[in-house]
Amino acid sequence: MGAAMVTVEIEATFERWQAAARALLSDGIAPEGVEWRERPGAPPAPRASKFFRVPPRFLELARQAAIAGDPGRWAALYDVLWRIVNERRDLLEDRAHPKVRRLHGLAAQGRREAERAEQQDVLRMEAEGGGAASFVPPGADLATLAAAAKRCQGCPLYRDATQTVFGRGPAQARVVLVGEQPGDQEDLRDAPFVGPAGEILDRALTEVHLDRATLYVTNAVKHFKFVMRGKRRIHQTPRLSEIAACRAWVEAELAVIKPETLVCLGATAARALLGDEFRLMRDRGRVFATRWAPRTLATLHPSAVLRGEDDAAQERLYRMLVDDLRLAAVAV
Ligand code: SF4
């Protein structure tokens, strides 16, 4: 007689699946013996007795796949997880493996569905007249804009962050750098790029002989977005609707400064100012004219350097950042 099936009921979120999968792995229950069911209000799985380390890439794909509407995704995810833990840790490198292909297919579907949901959020926000626009005083100088931004409630991010972190630098700056959003340190200290990513940026600016005191540095989104993990605040990428909601502030900053050179640091800033078609790794380091500045370019966000897998990868990413910033420095 075959082993009895275990029925696992979960709320349809990545975190609930992850908790249940850990418990099943701890108990040594193979994927063939599990039936997954979604049930709103299902209690979380009990804490697993063992800890499993899996490649970060698997977690990234699993988070994306979890968003897909396919009811078979939980079983497919557990199948791959089981194989990684019990059979082949490098399974994901075998892109032709049918289970890996299915995982990638689900992740792509999840990304598409998330994108569609975000587009709808943007449309809803615009239809309801939301966003920062109504908080931006027309024709104001930078100091007035910064003061007005302190009161912005154009999207939900103001609720959890400590404060609005507005741009810093002289109104006469010829180069403007736009990052993504304040991080933990920036949120606490009310200044852009003063945390670990700021240290990378400062090092790169020094290398290309750009004096930060002469630049205007800001972010596409002015409030820190995070989730709590224990006592730590972990950065979350802003949603499309939040980027769109906040765009009126960066537009107002650029309208006052009228820079010669605009540098978007990272995909969020590029998306906010250069549109959805812009692909950072494909288009970085290319200089072109936009309505913001005659010389506009995009490069990596300095935090991407910190996320490099090892020293060699971090050095390679840092060199890309420096090479691109050098293009901004030639105009100064
Ligand atoms: S993130 Fe931007 S739009 Fe949202 S509340 Fe903050 S300043 Fe306003």
Residues whose N, C-alpha, C, O or C-beta is under 5 A from the ligand:
A	BS01	SF4	A132 A149 C152 Q153 G154 C155 L157 Y158 V221 K222 H223 A245 C246
